[in-house]
Every structure is written in structure tokens, then in C-alpha cells.
Amino acid sequence: MEATLQALGALLVQAIPTIVLVILLHFYLKSVFFGPLARTLQKRREATEGARELAEGSMKRAAEKSAEYEAALQQARSAIYREQDEARRQWLDDQTRQVDEARTKAHEAIHGAAAAIGAEAASARRDLEGQSSELAEQIARRVLEGRA
């Protein structure tokens, strides 16, 4: 067993330079290869996250602008609808006013025509009364003349 331990000790002594070399290789690779690689990956991650944050910010601003645009569009539509309603109301008021004026003129014309017809009827009655007296006298004269 002692021979095994001595052989193992000799192997360990021979492995010390390899262990030291592996440890040095580890620190060398860590500082020369893995360190810059980690920094590059970190920069890439930061750049990607920064671009992602910028994209999200742009999307938020675009959504806000879109909402503002929709609100402005809705306000414009509301204003147009109000203007159309007001124009329609004015048109209906004008139409009602014109109909009322036409009715008033028609009633005035009817009353004027009725008054004129009444005046003509009264004049015709007077003429007929005057003529009826004359006709009655003429009839009476002819009847009397025919008897005589």
C-alpha cells in the first residue's frame, strides 16, 4: 500500500505543472476570451433591449397619436352632424314659414275674392232689383196695352 501511495504522490507531483497550467489557462481564457465575449453579449443585450424599449415607446406614441386622431375625427364628425342638423332645422323652419306665408296669402286671396264676389253679388242684386222694377213696369205696360 505504501508503494501505491508513493506512486500516487509521484503522479501528483507530475500533475502539478498540468494543474497550474490548467489554472493559468482558465484565468487567461477568462480574461482574454470569456470577458470580452460577456461584455459584447451584454452590449448586444442592452442594445436589443434599448431598441425594444424605443420600439415600445414608439408604439405607445403611435397609439396615443391614433387615439388623438380618432378623438379629433369624432369631434369633426360631431360638428358636421350638428351643422347638418342645424341646416336641416333651418330648412324646415324656412319651409314652415313659407307654407305659413302661402296659407296666409291664400286666405287673404280667398277673403279678397269672397269680398269681391260679395260686392259683385250686391251690385248684381241692385242691378237686378233696378232691372226687375223696370221689367215689371214693362210687363205691366204690355199687359195693360194688350188689354186696351
FIKOLZA-1660 file (N, C-alpha, C; in steps of 0.1 Angstrom, whole numbers, plus 5000, padded with zeros to 4 digits):
% residues 148
   i   px   py   pz ch aa at
   1 5008 4988 5000  A  M  N
   1 5000 5000 5000  A  M CA
   1 5009 5012 5000  A  M  C
   2 5020 5011 5006  A  E  N
   2 5029 5022 5006  A  E CA
   2 5034 5025 4992  A  E  C
   3 5036 5015 4985  A  A  N
   3 5041 5017 4971  A  A CA
   3 5030 5024 4963  A  A  C
   4 5018 5021 4966  A  T  N
   4 5007 5028 4959  A  T CA
   4 5006 5042 4962  A  T  C
   5 5009 5045 4975  A  L  N
   5 5008 5059 4979  A  L CA
   5 5020 5066 4973  A  L  C
   6 5031 5060 4973  A  Q  N
   6 5043 5067 4967  A  Q CA
   6 5041 5069 4952  A  Q  C
   7 5034 5059 4945  A  A  N
   7 5031 5061 4931  A  A CA
   7 5021 5072 4929  A  A  C
   8 5012 5073 4938  A  L  N
   8 5002 5083 4937  A  L CA
   8 5008 5097 4940  A  L  C
   9 5017 5098 4949  A  G  N
   9 5024 5110 4952  A  G CA
   9 5032 5114 4941  A  G  C
  10 5039 5105 4934  A  A  N
  10 5047 5108 4922  A  A CA
  10 5038 5113 4911  A  A  C
  11 5027 5107 4910  A  L  N
  11 5017 5112 4900  A  L CA
  11 5012 5126 4903  A  L  C
  12 5010 5129 4915  A  L  N
  12 5006 5142 4919  A  L CA
  12 5016 5152 4917  A  L  C
  13 5028 5149 4919  A  V  N
  13 5040 5158 4917  A  V CA
  13 5041 5161 4902  A  V  C
  14 5039 5150 4894  A  Q  N
  14 5040 5152 4880  A  Q CA
  14 5028 5160 4875  A  Q  C
  15 5016 5159 4881  A  A  N
  15 5004 5166 4877  A  A CA
  15 5004 5181 4881  A  A  C
  16 5012 5185 4890  A  I  N
  16 5012 5199 4895  A  I CA
  16 5014 5209 4883  A  I  C
  17 5024 5206 4875  A  P  N
  17 5025 5216 4864  A  P CA
  17 5013 5216 4855  A  P  C
  18 5007 5205 4853  A  T  N
  18 4995 5205 4845  A  T CA
  18 4983 5212 4852  A  T  C
  19 4982 5210 4865  A  I  N
  19 4972 5217 4872  A  I CA
  19 4974 5232 4872  A  I  C
  20 4986 5236 4874  A  V  N
  20 4990 5250 4873  A  V CA
  20 4987 5256 4859  A  V  C
  21 4991 5248 4849  A  L  N
  21 4988 5252 4835  A  L CA
  21 4973 5253 4833  A  L  C
  22 4965 5244 4838  A  V  N
  22 4951 5245 4836  A  V CA
  22 4945 5257 4843  A  V  C
  23 4950 5260 4855  A  I  N
  23 4945 5272 4863  A  I CA
  23 4949 5284 4855  A  I  C
  24 4961 5285 4850  A  L  N
  24 4966 5297 4843  A  L CA
  24 4957 5298 4830  A  L  C
  25 4955 5287 4823  A  L  N
  25 4947 5287 4811  A  L CA
  25 4933 5292 4814  A  L  C
  26 4928 5288 4825  A  H  N
  26 4914 5292 4829  A  H CA
  26 4914 5307 4831  A  H  C
  27 4923 5313 4838  A  F  N
  27 4923 5328 4840  A  F CA
  27 4926 5335 4827  A  F  C
  28 4935 5329 4819  A  Y  N
  28 4938 5336 4806  A  Y CA
  28 4926 5336 4797  A  Y  C
  29 4919 5325 4796  A  L  N
  29 4907 5324 4787  A  L CA
  29 4896 5333 4793  A  L  C
  30 4895 5333 4806  A  K  N
  30 4885 5341 4813  A  K CA
  30 4887 5356 4810  A  K  C
  31 4900 5361 4810  A  S  N
  31 4903 5375 4808  A  S CA
  31 4903 5378 4793  A  S  C
  32 4908 5369 4785  A  V  N
  32 4910 5372 4770  A  V CA
  32 4898 5368 4762  A  V  C
  33 4892 5358 4765  A  F  N
  33 4881 5353 4756  A  F CA
  33 4867 5355 4762  A  F  C
  34 4865 5349 4774  A  F  N
  34 4851 5350 4780  A  F CA
  34 4847 5364 4785  A  F  C
  35 4857 5371 4790  A  G  N
  35 4854 5385 4795  A  G CA
  35 4849 5394 4783  A  G  C
  36 4857 5395 4772  A  P  N
  36 4852 5403 4761  A  P CA
  36 4839 5398 4755  A  P  C
  37 4838 5384 4755  A  L  N
  37 4826 5378 4749  A  L CA
  37 4814 5382 4758  A  L  C
  38 4816 5382 4771  A  A  N
  38 4805 5385 4780  A  A CA
  38 4801 5400 4779  A  A  C
  39 4812 5409 4777  A  R  N
  39 4809 5423 4775  A  R CA
  39 4802 5426 4762  A  R  C
  40 4806 5419 4752  A  T  N
  40 4799 5420 4739  A  T CA
  40 4785 5415 4739  A  T  C
  41 4783 5404 4746  A  L  N
  41 4769 5399 4747  A  L CA
  41 4761 5409 4756  A  L  C
  42 4767 5415 4766  A  Q  N
  42 4759 5424 4775  A  Q CA
  42 4756 5437 4766  A  Q  C
  43 4765 5442 4758  A  K  N
  43 4763 5453 4750  A  K CA
  43 4752 5450 4740  A  K  C
  44 4752 5438 4734  A  R  N
  44 4742 5434 4724  A  R CA
  44 4728 5433 4731  A  R  C
  45 4728 5428 4743  A  R  N
  45 4716 5427 4751  A  R CA
  45 4710 5441 4754  A  R  C
  46 4719 5450 4758  A  E  N
  46 4715 5463 4761  A  E CA
  46 4710 5470 4749  A  E  C
  47 4717 5468 4738  A  A  N
  47 4712 5475 4725  A  A CA
  47 4699 5469 4721  A  A  C
  48 4697 5456 4722  A  T  N
  48 4685 5450 4719  A  T CA
  48 4673 5454 4728  A  T  C
  49 4676 5455 4741  A  E  N
  49 4666 5460 4750  A  E CA
  49 4663 5474 4748  A  E  C
  50 4674 5482 4745  A  G  N
  50 4672 5496 4742  A  G CA
  50 4663 5498 4729  A  G  C
  51 4666 5490 4719  A  A  N
  51 4658 5491 4707  A  A CA
  51 4644 5486 4709  A  A  C
  52 4642 5476 4718  A  R  N
  52 4629 5471 4721  A  R CA
  52 4621 5482 4729  A  R  C
  53 4628 5489 4738  A  E  N
  53 4622 5500 4746  A  E CA
  53 4618 5511 4737  A  E  C
  54 4627 5514 4727  A  L  N
  54 4624 5525 4718  A  L CA
  54 4612 5521 4709  A  L  C
  55 4612 5509 4705  A  A  N
  55 4600 5504 4697  A  A CA
  55 4588 5505 4705  A  A  C
  56 4588 5500 4718  A  E  N
  56 4576 5501 4726  A  E CA
  56 4572 5516 4729  A  E  C
  57 4582 5524 4731  A  G  N
  57 4579 5539 4732  A  G CA
  57 4572 5544 4719  A  G  C
  58 4578 5540 4708  A  S  N
  58 4572 5544 4695  A  S CA
  58 4558 5539 4693  A  S  C
  59 4556 5527 4697  A  M  N
  59 4542 5521 4696  A  M CA
  59 4533 5528 4706  A  M  C
  60 4537 5532 4718  A  K  N
  60 4529 5539 4727  A  K CA
  60 4525 5553 4721  A  K  C
  61 4535 5560 4716  A  R  N
  61 4533 5573 4710  A  R CA
  61 4523 5572 4698  A  R  C
  62 4526 5561 4690  A  A  N
  62 4517 5559 4678  A  A CA
  62 4503 5556 4683  A  A  C
  63 4501 5549 4693  A  A  N
  63 4488 5546 4699  A  A CA
  63 4481 5559 4704  A  A  C
  64 4489 5567 4711  A  E  N
  64 4484 5580 4716  A  E CA
  64 4480 5589 4704  A  E  C
  65 4488 5590 4694  A  K  N
  65 4485 5598 4682  A  K CA
  65 4473 5593 4676  A  K  C
  66 4472 5579 4675  A  S  N
  66 4460 5573 4669  A  S CA
  66 4447 5577 4677  A  S  C
  67 4448 5576 4690  A  A  N
  67 4437 5579 4698  A  A CA
  67 4433 5594 4697  A  A  C
  68 4444 5603 4696  A  E  N
  68 4441 5617 4694  A  E CA
  68 4434 5619 4680  A  E  C
  69 4439 5612 4670  A  Y  N
  69 4433 5613 4657  A  Y CA
  69 4419 5609 4657  A  Y  C
  70 4416 5598 4664  A  E  N
  70 4402 5593 4664  A  E CA
  70 4393 5603 4672  A  E  C
  71 4399 5608 4683  A  A  N
  71 4391 5618 4690  A  A CA
  71 4388 5630 4682  A  A  C
  72 4398 5635 4675  A  A  N
  72 4396 5647 4666  A  A CA
  72 4387 5644 4655  A  A  C
  73 4388 5632 4649  A  L  N
  73 4378 5627 4639  A  L CA
  73 4364 5627 4644  A  L  C
  74 4363 5621 4656  A  Q  N
  74 4349 5620 4662  A  Q CA
  74 4344 5634 4665  A  Q  C
  75 4352 5644 4669  A  Q  N
  75 4348 5657 4671  A  Q CA
  75 4343 5664 4658  A  Q  C
  76 4351 5661 4648  A  A  N
  76 4348 5667 4635  A  A CA
  76 4335 5661 4630  A  A  C
  77 4333 5648 4632  A  R  N
  77 4320 5642 4628  A  R CA
  77 4309 5648 4635  A  R  C
  78 4311 5650 4648  A  S  N
  78 4300 5656 4657  A  S CA
  78 4297 5670 4652  A  S  C
  79 4307 5677 4649  A  A  N
  79 4305 5691 4644  A  A CA
  79 4297 5691 4631  A  A  C
  80 4301 5682 4622  A  I  N
  80 4294 5681 4609  A  I CA
  80 4280 5677 4611  A  I  C
  81 4277 5667 4620  A  Y  N
  81 4264 5663 4623  A  Y CA
  81 4255 5674 4629  A  Y  C
  82 4262 5682 4638  A  R  N
  82 4255 5694 4644  A  R CA
  82 4251 5704 4633  A  R  C
  83 4261 5707 4624  A  E  N
  83 4259 5716 4613  A  E CA
  83 4247 5711 4604  A  E  C
  84 4248 5698 4601  A  Q  N
  84 4237 5693 4593  A  Q CA
  84 4224 5694 4599  A  Q  C
  85 4223 5690 4612  A  D  N
  85 4211 5692 4620  A  D CA
  85 4206 5706 4620  A  D  C
  86 4215 5715 4622  A  E  N
  86 4211 5729 4622  A  E CA
  86 4206 5734 4609  A  E  C
  87 4213 5730 4598  A  A  N
  87 4209 5733 4584  A  A CA
  87 4195 5727 4582  A  A  C
  88 4193 5715 4586  A  R  N
  88 4180 5708 4584  A  R CA
  88 4169 5715 4592  A  R  C
  89 4172 5719 4604  A  R  N
  89 4163 5727 4612  A  R CA
  89 4159 5740 4606  A  R  C
  90 4170 5747 4601  A  Q  N
  90 4167 5760 4594  A  Q CA
  90 4159 5758 4581  A  Q  C
  91 4162 5747 4574  A  W  N
  91 4154 5744 4562  A  W CA
  91 4140 5741 4565  A  W  C
  92 4137 5733 4576  A  L  N
  92 4124 5730 4580  A  L CA
  92 4117 5743 4585  A  L  C
  93 4124 5752 4592  A  D  N
  93 4118 5764 4597  A  D CA
  93 4114 5773 4585  A  D  C
  94 4124 5774 4575  A  D  N
  94 4121 5782 4563  A  D CA
  94 4109 5776 4555  A  D  C
  95 4109 5763 4554  A  Q  N
  95 4098 5756 4547  A  Q CA
  95 4085 5759 4554  A  Q  C
  96 4085 5758 4568  A  T  N
  96 4073 5760 4575  A  T CA
  96 4068 5775 4574  A  T  C
  97 4078 5784 4574  A  R  N
  97 4075 5798 4573  A  R CA
  97 4069 5801 4559  A  R  C
  98 4075 5795 4549  A  Q  N
  98 4070 5797 4535  A  Q CA
  98 4055 5791 4534  A  Q  C
  99 4053 5779 4540  A  V  N
  99 4040 5773 4539  A  V CA
  99 4030 5782 4546  A  V  C
 100 4034 5788 4558  A  D  N
 100 4025 5797 4566  A  D CA
 100 4022 5809 4558  A  D  C
 101 4033 5815 4551  A  E  N
 101 4031 5827 4543  A  E CA
 101 4021 5824 4531  A  E  C
 102 4023 5812 4525  A  A  N
 102 4014 5808 4514  A  A CA
 102 4000 5806 4519  A  A  C
 103 3998 5800 4530  A  R  N
 103 3985 5799 4536  A  R CA
 103 3979 5813 4539  A  R  C
 104 3987 5822 4545  A  T  N
 104 3982 5835 4548  A  T CA
 104 3978 5842 4535  A  T  C
 105 3986 5841 4525  A  K  N
 105 3983 5848 4512  A  K CA
 105 3971 5841 4506  A  K  C
 106 3970 5828 4507  A  A  N
 106 3958 5821 4501  A  A CA
 106 3945 5826 4509  A  A  C
 107 3946 5826 4522  A  H  N
 107 3934 5831 4530  A  H CA
 107 3931 5845 4526  A  H  C
 108 3941 5854 4525  A  E  N
 108 3938 5868 4521  A  E CA
 108 3932 5868 4507  A  E  C
 109 3938 5860 4498  A  A  N
 109 3932 5860 4484  A  A CA
 109 3918 5855 4485  A  A  C
 110 3915 5844 4493  A  I  N
 110 3901 5839 4494  A  I CA
 110 3892 5849 4500  A  I  C
 111 3897 5856 4510  A  H  N
 111 3888 5867 4517  A  H CA
 111 3886 5878 4507  A  H  C
 112 3897 5882 4500  A  G  N
 112 3896 5892 4490  A  G CA
 112 3886 5889 4479  A  G  C
 113 3887 5876 4474  A  A  N
 113 3878 5871 4463  A  A CA
 113 3864 5870 4469  A  A  C
 114 3863 5866 4481  A  A  N
 114 3849 5865 4487  A  A CA
 114 3843 5879 4488  A  A  C
 115 3851 5888 4492  A  A  N
 115 3846 5902 4494  A  A CA
 115 3843 5908 4480  A  A  C
 116 3851 5905 4470  A  A  N
 116 3848 5909 4456  A  A CA
 116 3836 5903 4451  A  A  C
 117 3834 5890 4453  A  I  N
 117 3822 5882 4449  A  I CA
 117 3810 5888 4456  A  I  C
 118 3812 5890 4469  A  G  N
 118 3800 5896 4477  A  G CA
 118 3797 5910 4471  A  G  C
 119 3807 5918 4468  A  A  N
 119 3804 5931 4462  A  A CA
 119 3798 5930 4449  A  A  C
 120 3803 5921 4441  A  E  N
 120 3797 5919 4427  A  E CA
 120 3782 5913 4429  A  E  C
 121 3780 5905 4439  A  A  N
 121 3767 5899 4441  A  A CA
 121 3757 5910 4445  A  A  C
 122 3762 5919 4454  A  A  N
 122 3754 5930 4459  A  A CA
 122 3751 5939 4447  A  A  C
 123 3761 5942 4439  A  S  N
 123 3759 5951 4427  A  S CA
 123 3749 5944 4418  A  S  C
 124 3751 5931 4416  A  A  N
 124 3742 5924 4407  A  A CA
 124 3728 5924 4412  A  A  C
 125 3726 5923 4425  A  R  N
 125 3713 5924 4432  A  R CA
 125 3707 5937 4429  A  R  C
 126 3715 5948 4432  A  R  N
 126 3710 5961 4429  A  R CA
 126 3706 5963 4415  A  R  C
 127 3714 5958 4406  A  D  N
 127 3711 5959 4392  A  D CA
 127 3698 5952 4389  A  D  C
 128 3698 5939 4394  A  L  N
 128 3686 5931 4392  A  L CA
 128 3673 5937 4398  A  L  C
 129 3675 5943 4410  A  E  N
 129 3663 5950 4416  A  E CA
 129 3659 5961 4407  A  E  C
 130 3669 5969 4403  A  G  N
 130 3666 5980 4394  A  G CA
 130 3660 5975 4381  A  G  C
 131 3665 5965 4375  A  Q  N
 131 3660 5960 4363  A  Q CA
 131 3647 5953 4365  A  Q  C
 132 3645 5946 4377  A  S  N
 132 3633 5939 4379  A  S CA
 132 3621 5950 4380  A  S  C
 133 3624 5961 4386  A  S  N
 133 3614 5972 4386  A  S CA
 133 3610 5976 4372  A  S  C
 134 3620 5978 4364  A  E  N
 134 3618 5982 4350  A  E CA
 134 3611 5971 4343  A  E  C
 135 3615 5959 4344  A  L  N
 135 3609 5948 4337  A  L CA
 135 3594 5946 4342  A  L  C
 136 3592 5948 4355  A  A  N
 136 3578 5947 4360  A  A CA
 136 3570 5958 4354  A  A  C
 137 3575 5970 4353  A  E  N
 137 3568 5981 4346  A  E CA
 137 3565 5978 4332  A  E  C
 138 3576 5973 4325  A  Q  N
 138 3574 5970 4310  A  Q CA
 138 3564 5959 4309  A  Q  C
 139 3564 5948 4317  A  I  N
 139 3555 5938 4316  A  I CA
 139 3540 5943 4319  A  I  C
 140 3540 5951 4329  A  A  N
 140 3527 5957 4333  A  A CA
 140 3522 5965 4321  A  A  C
 141 3530 5973 4315  A  R  N
 141 3526 5982 4304  A  R CA
 141 3522 5973 4292  A  R  C
 142 3528 5963 4289  A  R  N
 142 3525 5955 4278  A  R CA
 142 3512 5947 4281  A  R  C
 143 3511 5943 4293  A  V  N
 143 3499 5936 4296  A  V CA
 143 3487 5946 4295  A  V  C
 144 3489 5957 4300  A  L  N
 144 3478 5967 4300  A  L CA
 144 3476 5972 4286  A  L  C
 145 3486 5973 4278  A  E  N
 145 3484 5977 4264  A  E CA
 145 3477 5966 4257  A  E  C
 146 3480 5955 4260  A  G  N
 146 3474 5944 4252  A  G CA
 146 3459 5943 4256  A  G  C
 147 3454 5947 4267  A  R  N
 147 3441 5947 4271  A  R CA
 147 3433 5959 4265  A  R  C
 148 3440 5968 4263  A  A  N
 148 3433 5980 4259  A  A CA
 148 3431 5981 4244  A  A  C
% end
